[in-house]
Amino acid sequence: MEDRDLLQTHHATEELRRHTASIGREFLAGFEAVERIDRPAVSIFGSARVPEESRPYELARETARLFAAAGWAVVTGGGPGVMEAANRGCQEGGGLSVGFNIELPHEQGTNPYVDLSLTFDHFYARKTMFVKAAEGFCVFPGGFGTADELFESLTLIQTGKVMHFPVVLIGEAYWTPLLEWVRRSRSRLCSTPTARVTARAPTRRRRQTRSSVRGRGAPRPALGGRARPRGRGSARGRRGASGHRAGAGGDPGRGGSR
């Protein structure tokens, strides 16, 4: 747990240089992994604790399958629950299933539905890859980690660091109280609001409910349409993908088997 030591302890200059070099190698490994994604991608987040028979699992699996069938890759945290469901649905739809996992003291192993995987030691490197790889976020009910990814994207939208980046919240009943708080806080505390927050009623035909937070000028995500190309010249398709561990100079490691 390198982060724990780095964040809680004072270090000599030489030790700080070592930590900094390790973090840099991890970012590089992440950027290289993203370059292997040969199509537009969506990052999907949600609780690691939902069981297979639950509604969030079912919706995440179906959502990812639709994205894959439309020519998209699906990126998750590579763990269980909603992440597993999304990776599984992506494979079922014939897409490229990506898992960016994290080294934690008690959890989590990489689920068996990942084509391209990488395991990180540092949350901040991992979070960067979720944004860099994706055209937008799809966020299912979850805990602190899910909320962290959600507000990371909203901050990047508000500050203009990312443009045309849709954020779709799946599960209107779960997210509506949070959206109401965002609207209240934005009117009082945010000097230049640049994200438009909307809530949508459920539709029976699609059998899902969703709310969305969209950056100004962002296009609506279309599950049934063809994806636009990303233009990644060095990317590889799903059959050539493998698991890696971040920070190891790109050598195959534990990422695909955790």
Secondary structure as UniProt FT lines:
FT   HELIX           2..8
FT   HELIX           13..35
FT   STRAND          41..45
FT   TURN            48..49
FT   TURN            52..53
FT   HELIX           55..69
FT   TURN            70..71
FT   STRAND          73..76
FT   HELIX           82..92
FT   TURN            93..94
FT   STRAND          97..102
FT   TURN            112..113
FT   STRAND          116..120
FT   HELIX           123..133
FT   STRAND          137..139
FT   HELIX           144..158
FT   TURN            159..160
FT   STRAND          166..170
FT   HELIX           172..189
FT   STRAND          195..199
FT   TURN            204..207
FT   STRAND          210..215
FT   TURN            216..217
FT   TURN            233..234
FT   HELIX           238..240
FT   STRAND          243..245
FT   TURN            246..247
FT   TURN            249..250
FT   HELIX           254..256
//
